[in-house]
Amino acid sequence: MSDDVLLAGFGVDPRLGVAFVRRFQRVVFGIALGVVGDAGMAEYIAQQAFEHAWRCAESYDVRCGPVRTWLACITYDLAIDAARTRRIVPVDSDAPHRLVASVTPGPKRCALAGESTAQFGRTLAGLPAEQARAVVMAAVHGMTAVEIADVEEVPLATAKSRIRAGMANLHSLLPAQHDDP
């Protein structure tokens, strides 16, 4: 069957839908994998691409090009969007105190109230490096444990443990803060 016939029957006949997916699954997965570089994410993008093709099959115009090109464009656009949303902001892993020093004190200094940024930076630098990085990424940069795990290339549980241990160590090393007027 031609690609056009398979696309037209994609949402109508389950057998044609299976044939359509099997015909294009390698192309779609290959494009997604080439853009995002992660097999799990590429599978997700491929699924999204086929769902989009299923929802928008009637909008396909044969005069605009082959079905393969149409589906490849859909996949590429979805993969680019996924890659942009997953972009990790690099964090200076060698000097956490420089990261803290770049934060300007404001009315909401959280746990840093009463403690100068330089003192906090020295205290933070006294932590094990992996804990200091995790604390800075979470507290200063607002990164989630999942994002930290991706940046550090460690399991999620390890990232969470580093954040918790780092915060506990900071709590024990910093002088007690009082809210006395």
C-alpha positions as CSV (number, residue, x, y, z in Angstrom):
1,M,0.0,0.0,0.0
2,S,1.1,3.5,-0.6
3,D,2.0,5.9,2.2
4,D,-1.0,8.0,1.4
5,V,-3.4,5.1,1.8
6,L,-1.8,4.0,5.1
7,L,-2.1,7.5,6.5
8,A,-5.7,7.9,5.4
9,G,-6.6,4.6,7.1
10,F,-4.3,5.3,10.2
11,G,-7.2,6.2,12.5
12,V,-9.9,4.1,10.8
13,D,-8.5,0.6,10.5
14,P,-6.3,-0.8,13.3
15,R,-4.5,-3.0,10.8
16,L,-3.6,0.0,8.7
17,G,-2.5,1.9,11.8
18,V,-0.1,-0.9,12.7
19,A,1.2,-1.0,9.2
20,F,1.7,2.8,9.2
21,V,3.7,2.7,12.5
22,R,5.8,-0.3,11.4
23,R,6.7,1.4,8.1
24,F,7.9,4.6,9.7
25,Q,8.9,3.7,13.2
26,R,12.6,3.5,12.4
27,V,12.7,6.8,10.6
28,V,10.8,8.5,13.4
29,F,12.8,7.0,16.2
30,G,16.1,7.7,14.3
31,I,15.2,11.4,13.9
32,A,14.2,11.8,17.5
33,L,17.3,10.0,18.8
34,G,19.5,12.1,16.6
35,V,18.2,15.3,18.1
36,V,17.8,14.4,21.8
37,G,20.5,11.7,22.1
38,D,18.5,9.7,24.7
39,A,16.7,6.5,23.7
40,G,14.0,6.8,26.3
41,M,13.2,10.4,25.3
42,A,13.3,9.4,21.6
43,E,10.7,6.7,22.2
44,Y,8.5,9.2,23.9
45,I,8.9,11.7,21.0
46,A,8.2,9.0,18.5
47,Q,5.0,8.1,20.3
48,Q,4.0,11.8,20.3
49,A,4.8,12.1,16.6
50,F,2.5,9.1,15.7
51,E,-0.2,10.6,17.9
52,H,0.1,13.9,16.1
53,A,0.0,12.2,12.7
54,W,-3.1,10.2,13.9
55,R,-4.9,13.4,15.0
56,C,-3.9,15.5,12.0
57,A,-4.0,12.9,9.2
58,E,-6.8,14.7,7.5
59,S,-4.7,17.9,7.3
60,Y,-2.0,16.2,5.2
61,D,-1.8,17.6,1.7
62,V,-0.2,15.3,-0.9
63,R,0.9,18.4,-2.9
64,C,3.2,19.5,0.0
65,G,5.4,16.4,-0.2
66,P,5.5,12.8,0.7
67,V,4.1,11.4,3.9
68,R,7.6,10.4,5.1
69,T,8.7,14.1,4.8
70,W,5.6,15.3,6.6
71,L,6.1,12.8,9.5
72,A,9.8,13.6,9.6
73,C,9.0,17.3,10.0
74,I,6.5,16.6,12.8
75,T,9.1,14.4,14.6
76,Y,11.9,16.9,14.2
77,D,9.8,19.7,15.6
78,L,8.8,17.7,18.6
79,A,12.4,16.6,19.2
80,I,13.7,20.1,19.0
81,D,11.0,21.3,21.5
82,A,11.9,18.5,23.9
83,A,15.7,19.2,23.6
84,R,15.1,22.9,24.3
85,T,13.0,22.2,27.4
86,R,15.5,19.7,28.7
87,R,18.5,22.0,28.3
88,I,20.5,22.0,31.5
89,V,22.1,25.2,32.7
90,P,25.8,24.5,33.5
91,V,26.9,24.9,37.1
92,D,30.4,25.7,38.2
93,S,31.2,22.6,40.1
94,D,34.6,23.6,41.3
95,A,33.8,26.7,43.4
96,P,30.4,26.7,45.1
97,H,31.3,29.7,47.2
98,R,31.6,31.8,44.0
99,L,28.1,30.8,43.1
100,V,26.8,31.8,46.5
101,A,28.7,35.1,46.4
102,S,27.0,36.1,43.2
103,V,23.6,36.0,44.9
104,T,22.7,39.5,46.1
105,P,21.1,39.7,49.5
106,G,17.5,40.8,49.5
107,P,14.5,41.0,51.9
108,K,14.0,37.2,51.5
109,R,17.4,35.7,52.3
110,C,15.8,32.6,53.8
111,A,18.3,30.7,56.0
112,L,21.0,33.3,55.3
113,A,19.5,36.0,57.5
114,G,22.1,37.4,59.8
115,E,24.9,35.6,58.0
116,S,27.1,37.3,55.4
117,T,27.3,35.8,52.0
118,A,31.1,35.4,52.4
119,Q,30.7,33.5,55.6
120,F,28.1,31.3,54.1
121,G,30.3,30.7,51.1
122,R,33.2,29.6,53.4
123,T,30.8,27.3,55.3
124,L,29.5,25.9,52.1
125,A,33.0,25.4,50.7
126,G,33.7,23.3,53.9
127,L,31.2,20.7,52.8
128,P,32.1,17.7,50.7
129,A,32.1,18.9,47.1
130,E,29.2,16.8,45.9
131,Q,27.0,18.0,48.7
132,A,28.0,21.7,48.2
133,R,27.2,21.4,44.5
134,A,23.8,19.8,45.2
135,V,22.9,22.5,47.8
136,V,23.9,25.3,45.4
137,M,22.1,23.8,42.5
138,A,18.9,23.3,44.6
139,A,18.9,26.4,46.8
140,V,20.6,29.1,44.6
141,H,19.7,27.9,41.1
142,G,16.3,26.4,42.0
143,M,17.0,23.1,40.3
144,T,15.0,20.0,41.1
145,A,16.5,16.8,42.3
146,V,15.8,15.2,38.9
147,E,17.7,18.1,37.2
148,I,20.6,17.7,39.7
149,A,20.7,14.0,39.0
150,D,20.9,14.6,35.3
151,V,23.7,17.2,35.7
152,E,25.7,15.1,38.1
153,E,25.0,11.9,36.2
154,V,23.9,10.1,39.4
155,P,20.8,8.2,40.4
156,L,17.9,10.4,41.6
157,A,18.1,8.9,45.1
158,T,21.8,9.9,45.3
159,A,21.0,13.5,44.3
160,K,18.3,13.6,46.9
161,S,20.7,12.2,49.5
162,R,23.3,14.8,48.6
163,I,20.9,17.7,49.0
164,R,19.6,16.4,52.3
165,A,23.0,15.7,53.7
166,G,24.4,19.0,52.5
167,M,21.5,20.9,54.1
168,A,21.9,19.0,57.3
169,N,25.6,19.7,57.4
170,L,25.0,23.4,56.7
171,H,22.5,23.5,59.5
172,S,25.0,22.0,61.9
173,L,27.9,24.3,60.8
174,L,26.1,27.6,60.7
175,P,25.5,29.5,63.9
176,A,22.0,29.3,65.3
177,Q,19.7,32.0,64.0
178,H,17.3,33.7,66.3
179,D,14.3,35.8,65.3
180,D,14.7,38.2,68.3
181,P,13.7,41.8,67.4
